[in-house]
């Protein structure tokens, strides 16, 4: 049975949201705020923080009105636009479509947290001994980042295809 394109888009977005929200429910229920759990020594840890801002806490000092506009209303408008774009643009290649679904799913999951809880629950942290170190992030952030990487790959593939056809 082949799923329709629109149903596939919806299912992929919903899967991204569900995986993120399930992980956050578990973390909220099992890990105390700022508790540190070493998963792989001090290289990969879990520690629950509530992020009232955006990426890496940026904007957490904004007034409630500006937070409402910049972290809820604007993202909802942008996510709605991207959903409209991916559903109506039938020429998108499969890789770009998957990328946009990951970005939208992760974005919706974090907007949902901001709306329901006033903050986003973050809990993963990676530190590769100073070579590479992340802020504290969550599954939705990974989904958005993965989607962005896929979009870059899709862009290079598209340019290569256009060059070959020229």
C-alpha positions in Angstrom: 0.0 0.0 0.0 1.5 3.3 -1.1 0.7 6.3 1.1 -0.3 9.6 -0.4 2.3 12.3 -0.5 0.4 14.5 1.9 -0.3 11.7 4.4 3.4 10.8 4.3 4.3 14.4 5.1 1.9 14.5 8.0 3.1 11.2 9.4 6.7 12.2 9.3 6.0 15.5 11.0 3.9 13.8 13.6 6.6 11.1 14.2 9.1 13.9 14.9 6.8 15.6 17.3 5.9 12.3 19.1 9.5 11.1 19.6 10.4 14.5 21.0 7.4 14.8 23.3 7.8 11.2 24.6 11.5 11.9 25.4 10.5 15.1 27.2 7.8 13.4 29.2 10.3 10.8 30.4 12.9 13.4 31.2 10.4 15.6 33.1 9.3 12.6 35.1 12.6 10.9 35.8 15.4 13.6 35.9 15.5 16.5 38.5 16.3 20.0 37.2 20.1 20.3 36.8 20.7 16.7 37.8 23.6 15.2 35.9 23.4 11.7 34.5 26.6 10.4 32.9 25.6 8.3 29.9 29.1 8.0 28.5 31.4 9.4 31.2 31.4 13.2 31.0 31.4 13.1 27.2 27.7 12.5 26.9 25.5 13.6 29.7 21.8 14.1 30.4 20.8 17.1 32.6 17.4 18.7 32.6 17.1 22.4 32.1 14.1 24.6 31.2 15.0 27.0 28.4 12.7 30.0 28.4 14.6 31.5 25.4 15.4 30.2 21.9 18.6 28.4 20.7 21.1 28.2 23.6 18.8 30.4 25.8 19.1 33.4 23.5 16.2 35.7 24.2 15.4 34.4 27.6 15.8 38.0 29.0 13.2 39.4 26.6 10.0 40.8 28.0 7.0 38.4 28.0 5.4 40.3 25.1 8.5 40.0 22.9 8.9 36.4 23.8 5.3 35.7 22.9 5.8 37.4 19.5 9.3 36.1 18.7 9.1 32.6 20.2 5.5 31.7 19.6 3.6 33.8 17.0 6.5 34.3 14.5 7.5 30.6 14.6 3.9 29.4 14.1 3.6 31.7 11.0 6.9 30.5 9.6 6.1 26.8 10.3 2.7 27.2 8.7 4.3 28.7 5.6 6.8 25.8 5.4 4.0 23.3 5.7 2.0 25.0 3.0 5.2 25.1 0.8 6.0 21.4 1.2 2.4 20.3 0.6 1.8 22.4 -2.5 5.3 22.2 -4.1 5.1 18.9 -5.9 8.6 19.4 -7.4 10.5 19.0 -4.1 12.8 16.0 -4.2 12.4 13.3 -1.5 15.5 14.3 0.5 14.3 18.0 0.7 10.8 16.8 1.7 12.2 14.7 4.5 14.4 17.6 5.6 11.6 20.0 5.7 9.4 17.5 7.7 12.2 17.1 10.3 12.6 20.9 10.6 8.8 21.4 10.9 8.3 18.5 13.3 11.1 19.7 15.6 9.9 23.3 15.4 6.3 22.4 16.2 7.5 20.3 19.2 9.5 23.2 20.7 6.7 25.7 20.0 4.3 23.3 21.8 6.6 23.3 24.8 6.8 27.0 24.9 3.0 27.3 24.7 2.2 24.6 27.2 5.0 25.0 29.7 6.4 28.5 29.1 9.8 26.9 28.3 11.5 24.2 26.4 12.9 21.1 28.2 16.5 20.5 27.1 18.5 17.5 28.4 21.3 16.3 26.2 24.9 17.6 26.4 28.0 16.5 24.4 31.6 17.4 25.3 34.4 15.9 23.3 37.2 17.2 25.5 37.2 20.8 24.2 37.3 19.7 20.5 33.5 19.9 20.2 31.1 20.9 22.9 27.3 21.5 22.5 24.9 23.5 24.6 22.1 21.5 26.2 19.6 20.4 23.6 16.7 18.0 23.0 15.3 15.7 20.4 13.4 18.4 18.5 16.7 20.4 18.2 18.3 17.2 16.8 15.5 16.9 14.3 15.8 20.5 13.2 19.6 20.1 12.9 19.3 16.9 11.0 16.8 18.5 8.6 19.1 21.4 8.0 22.0 19.0 7.2 19.7 17.1 4.8 18.7 20.3 3.1 22.4 21.2 2.5 23.0 17.7 1.1 19.9 18.0 -1.1 21.1 21.4 -2.4 24.5 20.0 -3.4 22.8 17.0 -5.1 20.4 19.3 -7.0 23.3 21.5 -8.2 25.2 18.5 -9.3 22.2 17.2 -11.2 21.6 20.6 -12.8 25.3 20.7 -13.8 25.1 17.2 -15.3 21.9 18.1 -17.3 23.4 21.4 -18.6 
